[in-house]
Amino acid sequence: MKPHAISVGSCWKLRRIYADLRQQDVASRVGISSTRYSAIERSELEPTHLERQLIEALLPELPPSIPSGVEEPDTQNGMRPRSKGPRYEKEAS
């Protein structure tokens, strides 16, 4: 299954939440307004080269793990497998 691409702003949001930081924490440490940082996370504004460097240096990388128990879609038809509930047989007539 091919992974979906996410925007830089969305990636930074995930990394910020993982680090337990608020938008205003990141913004103040980088030296920009929280309004500007919020717009960058929403991909409404492009960060400057310096902002990009500072944000990348501040936010930790996400761990490369996938939670266990996550079902992958069925590759034959693109659907998730049905639950294995009880099956009922027709009574013989």
PyMOL commands that place a pseudoatom at each C-alpha (Angstrom):
pseudoatom trace, name=CA, resn=MET, resi=1, chain=A, elem=C, hetatm=0, pos=[0.000, 0.000, 0.000]
pseudoatom trace, name=CA, resn=LYS, resi=2, chain=A, elem=C, hetatm=0, pos=[1.410, 3.395, -1.006]
pseudoatom trace, name=CA, resn=PRO, resi=3, chain=A, elem=C, hetatm=0, pos=[1.727, 5.947, 1.843]
pseudoatom trace, name=CA, resn=HIS, resi=4, chain=A, elem=C, hetatm=0, pos=[-0.105, 9.241, 1.517]
pseudoatom trace, name=CA, resn=ALA, resi=5, chain=A, elem=C, hetatm=0, pos=[1.950, 12.429, 1.367]
pseudoatom trace, name=CA, resn=ILE, resi=6, chain=A, elem=C, hetatm=0, pos=[1.221, 15.027, 4.021]
pseudoatom trace, name=CA, resn=SER, resi=7, chain=A, elem=C, hetatm=0, pos=[2.128, 18.687, 3.991]
pseudoatom trace, name=CA, resn=VAL, resi=8, chain=A, elem=C, hetatm=0, pos=[5.092, 20.041, 5.928]
pseudoatom trace, name=CA, resn=GLY, resi=9, chain=A, elem=C, hetatm=0, pos=[2.683, 21.981, 8.137]
pseudoatom trace, name=CA, resn=SER, resi=10, chain=A, elem=C, hetatm=0, pos=[0.730, 18.833, 9.010]
pseudoatom trace, name=CA, resn=CYS, resi=11, chain=A, elem=C, hetatm=0, pos=[3.954, 17.001, 9.782]
pseudoatom trace, name=CA, resn=TRP, resi=12, chain=A, elem=C, hetatm=0, pos=[5.081, 19.844, 12.049]
pseudoatom trace, name=CA, resn=LYS, resi=13, chain=A, elem=C, hetatm=0, pos=[1.707, 19.756, 13.803]
pseudoatom trace, name=CA, resn=LEU, resi=14, chain=A, elem=C, hetatm=0, pos=[2.121, 16.033, 14.539]
pseudoatom trace, name=CA, resn=ARG, resi=15, chain=A, elem=C, hetatm=0, pos=[5.665, 16.579, 15.770]
pseudoatom trace, name=CA, resn=ARG, resi=16, chain=A, elem=C, hetatm=0, pos=[4.561, 19.558, 17.912]
pseudoatom trace, name=CA, resn=ILE, resi=17, chain=A, elem=C, hetatm=0, pos=[1.780, 17.534, 19.543]
pseudoatom trace, name=CA, resn=TYR, resi=18, chain=A, elem=C, hetatm=0, pos=[4.177, 14.622, 20.092]
pseudoatom trace, name=CA, resn=ALA, resi=19, chain=A, elem=C, hetatm=0, pos=[6.519, 17.071, 21.890]
pseudoatom trace, name=CA, resn=ASP, resi=20, chain=A, elem=C, hetatm=0, pos=[3.581, 18.356, 23.994]
pseudoatom trace, name=CA, resn=LEU, resi=21, chain=A, elem=C, hetatm=0, pos=[4.073, 21.914, 22.740]
pseudoatom trace, name=CA, resn=ARG, resi=22, chain=A, elem=C, hetatm=0, pos=[1.450, 24.536, 21.966]
pseudoatom trace, name=CA, resn=GLN, resi=23, chain=A, elem=C, hetatm=0, pos=[1.517, 26.584, 18.782]
pseudoatom trace, name=CA, resn=GLN, resi=24, chain=A, elem=C, hetatm=0, pos=[2.418, 29.658, 20.839]
pseudoatom trace, name=CA, resn=ASP, resi=25, chain=A, elem=C, hetatm=0, pos=[5.360, 27.761, 22.406]
pseudoatom trace, name=CA, resn=VAL, resi=26, chain=A, elem=C, hetatm=0, pos=[6.811, 26.965, 18.979]
pseudoatom trace, name=CA, resn=ALA, resi=27, chain=A, elem=C, hetatm=0, pos=[6.102, 30.451, 17.661]
pseudoatom trace, name=CA, resn=SER, resi=28, chain=A, elem=C, hetatm=0, pos=[7.783, 32.218, 20.586]
pseudoatom trace, name=CA, resn=ARG, resi=29, chain=A, elem=C, hetatm=0, pos=[10.862, 29.970, 20.438]
pseudoatom trace, name=CA, resn=VAL, resi=30, chain=A, elem=C, hetatm=0, pos=[11.183, 30.524, 16.677]
pseudoatom trace, name=CA, resn=GLY, resi=31, chain=A, elem=C, hetatm=0, pos=[10.538, 34.273, 16.976]
pseudoatom trace, name=CA, resn=ILE, resi=32, chain=A, elem=C, hetatm=0, pos=[7.313, 34.570, 14.961]
pseudoatom trace, name=CA, resn=SER, resi=33, chain=A, elem=C, hetatm=0, pos=[3.707, 35.301, 15.893]
pseudoatom trace, name=CA, resn=SER, resi=34, chain=A, elem=C, hetatm=0, pos=[1.425, 32.443, 16.858]
pseudoatom trace, name=CA, resn=THR, resi=35, chain=A, elem=C, hetatm=0, pos=[-0.926, 33.611, 14.077]
pseudoatom trace, name=CA, resn=ARG, resi=36, chain=A, elem=C, hetatm=0, pos=[1.840, 33.162, 11.503]
pseudoatom trace, name=CA, resn=TYR, resi=37, chain=A, elem=C, hetatm=0, pos=[2.839, 29.746, 12.865]
pseudoatom trace, name=CA, resn=SER, resi=38, chain=A, elem=C, hetatm=0, pos=[-0.782, 28.605, 12.836]
pseudoatom trace, name=CA, resn=ALA, resi=39, chain=A, elem=C, hetatm=0, pos=[-1.106, 29.653, 9.180]
pseudoatom trace, name=CA, resn=ILE, resi=40, chain=A, elem=C, hetatm=0, pos=[2.102, 27.766, 8.346]
pseudoatom trace, name=CA, resn=GLU, resi=41, chain=A, elem=C, hetatm=0, pos=[0.720, 24.590, 9.983]
pseudoatom trace, name=CA, resn=ARG, resi=42, chain=A, elem=C, hetatm=0, pos=[-2.482, 24.946, 7.936]
pseudoatom trace, name=CA, resn=SER, resi=43, chain=A, elem=C, hetatm=0, pos=[-0.379, 25.399, 4.755]
pseudoatom trace, name=CA, resn=GLU, resi=44, chain=A, elem=C, hetatm=0, pos=[-1.841, 28.859, 4.203]
pseudoatom trace, name=CA, resn=LEU, resi=45, chain=A, elem=C, hetatm=0, pos=[1.623, 30.473, 4.351]
pseudoatom trace, name=CA, resn=GLU, resi=46, chain=A, elem=C, hetatm=0, pos=[5.015, 29.183, 3.274]
pseudoatom trace, name=CA, resn=PRO, resi=47, chain=A, elem=C, hetatm=0, pos=[7.728, 29.429, 5.932]
pseudoatom trace, name=CA, resn=THR, resi=48, chain=A, elem=C, hetatm=0, pos=[10.877, 31.360, 5.136]
pseudoatom trace, name=CA, resn=HIS, resi=49, chain=A, elem=C, hetatm=0, pos=[14.131, 29.437, 4.858]
pseudoatom trace, name=CA, resn=LEU, resi=50, chain=A, elem=C, hetatm=0, pos=[15.158, 30.601, 8.348]
pseudoatom trace, name=CA, resn=GLU, resi=51, chain=A, elem=C, hetatm=0, pos=[11.769, 29.712, 9.872]
pseudoatom trace, name=CA, resn=ARG, resi=52, chain=A, elem=C, hetatm=0, pos=[11.981, 26.249, 8.315]
pseudoatom trace, name=CA, resn=GLN, resi=53, chain=A, elem=C, hetatm=0, pos=[15.461, 25.689, 9.779]
pseudoatom trace, name=CA, resn=LEU, resi=54, chain=A, elem=C, hetatm=0, pos=[14.441, 26.871, 13.258]
pseudoatom trace, name=CA, resn=ILE, resi=55, chain=A, elem=C, hetatm=0, pos=[11.219, 24.832, 13.362]
pseudoatom trace, name=CA, resn=GLU, resi=56, chain=A, elem=C, hetatm=0, pos=[12.995, 21.693, 12.108]
pseudoatom trace, name=CA, resn=ALA, resi=57, chain=A, elem=C, hetatm=0, pos=[15.666, 22.122, 14.792]
pseudoatom trace, name=CA, resn=LEU, resi=58, chain=A, elem=C, hetatm=0, pos=[13.066, 22.644, 17.538]
pseudoatom trace, name=CA, resn=LEU, resi=59, chain=A, elem=C, hetatm=0, pos=[10.611, 19.833, 16.847]
pseudoatom trace, name=CA, resn=PRO, resi=60, chain=A, elem=C, hetatm=0, pos=[11.602, 16.217, 17.585]
pseudoatom trace, name=CA, resn=GLU, resi=61, chain=A, elem=C, hetatm=0, pos=[11.323, 13.498, 14.967]
pseudoatom trace, name=CA, resn=LEU, resi=62, chain=A, elem=C, hetatm=0, pos=[8.368, 11.144, 15.229]
pseudoatom trace, name=CA, resn=PRO, resi=63, chain=A, elem=C, hetatm=0, pos=[9.111, 7.529, 16.117]
pseudoatom trace, name=CA, resn=PRO, resi=64, chain=A, elem=C, hetatm=0, pos=[8.987, 5.232, 13.067]
pseudoatom trace, name=CA, resn=SER, resi=65, chain=A, elem=C, hetatm=0, pos=[6.531, 2.766, 14.628]
pseudoatom trace, name=CA, resn=ILE, resi=66, chain=A, elem=C, hetatm=0, pos=[3.021, 1.791, 13.586]
pseudoatom trace, name=CA, resn=PRO, resi=67, chain=A, elem=C, hetatm=0, pos=[0.616, 0.901, 16.393]
pseudoatom trace, name=CA, resn=SER, resi=68, chain=A, elem=C, hetatm=0, pos=[-0.052, -2.810, 16.666]
pseudoatom trace, name=CA, resn=GLY, resi=69, chain=A, elem=C, hetatm=0, pos=[-3.515, -4.035, 15.853]
pseudoatom trace, name=CA, resn=VAL, resi=70, chain=A, elem=C, hetatm=0, pos=[-3.992, -1.701, 12.883]
pseudoatom trace, name=CA, resn=GLU, resi=71, chain=A, elem=C, hetatm=0, pos=[-5.699, -3.604, 10.099]
pseudoatom trace, name=CA, resn=GLU, resi=72, chain=A, elem=C, hetatm=0, pos=[-4.425, -3.221, 6.585]
pseudoatom trace, name=CA, resn=PRO, resi=73, chain=A, elem=C, hetatm=0, pos=[-7.068, -3.134, 3.839]
pseudoatom trace, name=CA, resn=ASP, resi=74, chain=A, elem=C, hetatm=0, pos=[-7.724, -6.284, 1.831]
pseudoatom trace, name=CA, resn=THR, resi=75, chain=A, elem=C, hetatm=0, pos=[-5.571, -5.977, -1.274]
pseudoatom trace, name=CA, resn=GLN, resi=76, chain=A, elem=C, hetatm=0, pos=[-7.969, -7.863, -3.540]
pseudoatom trace, name=CA, resn=ASN, resi=77, chain=A, elem=C, hetatm=0, pos=[-10.899, -5.478, -3.374]
pseudoatom trace, name=CA, resn=GLY, resi=78, chain=A, elem=C, hetatm=0, pos=[-9.665, -2.513, -1.343]
pseudoatom trace, name=CA, resn=MET, resi=79, chain=A, elem=C, hetatm=0, pos=[-12.095, -3.295, 1.469]
pseudoatom trace, name=CA, resn=ARG, resi=80, chain=A, elem=C, hetatm=0, pos=[-11.373, -4.167, 5.055]
pseudoatom trace, name=CA, resn=PRO, resi=81, chain=A, elem=C, hetatm=0, pos=[-12.043, -7.789, 5.964]
pseudoatom trace, name=CA, resn=ARG, resi=82, chain=A, elem=C, hetatm=0, pos=[-15.410, -8.421, 7.584]
pseudoatom trace, name=CA, resn=SER, resi=83, chain=A, elem=C, hetatm=0, pos=[-15.522, -9.230, 11.256]
pseudoatom trace, name=CA, resn=LYS, resi=84, chain=A, elem=C, hetatm=0, pos=[-15.614, -12.888, 12.103]
pseudoatom trace, name=CA, resn=GLY, resi=85, chain=A, elem=C, hetatm=0, pos=[-19.021, -12.924, 13.773]
pseudoatom trace, name=CA, resn=PRO, resi=86, chain=A, elem=C, hetatm=0, pos=[-21.220, -15.988, 14.188]
pseudoatom trace, name=CA, resn=ARG, resi=87, chain=A, elem=C, hetatm=0, pos=[-22.418, -17.664, 11.008]
pseudoatom trace, name=CA, resn=TYR, resi=88, chain=A, elem=C, hetatm=0, pos=[-25.857, -19.088, 10.740]
pseudoatom trace, name=CA, resn=GLU, resi=89, chain=A, elem=C, hetatm=0, pos=[-26.637, -22.046, 8.538]
pseudoatom trace, name=CA, resn=LYS, resi=90, chain=A, elem=C, hetatm=0, pos=[-29.958, -22.510, 6.820]
pseudoatom trace, name=CA, resn=GLU, resi=91, chain=A, elem=C, hetatm=0, pos=[-32.105, -25.202, 8.315]
pseudoatom trace, name=CA, resn=ALA, resi=92, chain=A, elem=C, hetatm=0, pos=[-32.630, -28.219, 6.079]
pseudoatom trace, name=CA, resn=SER, resi=93, chain=A, elem=C, hetatm=0, pos=[-36.172, -28.330, 4.697]
for i in range(1, 93): cmd.bond("trace and resi %d" % i, "trace and resi %d" % (i + 1))
show_as sticks, trace
zoom trace
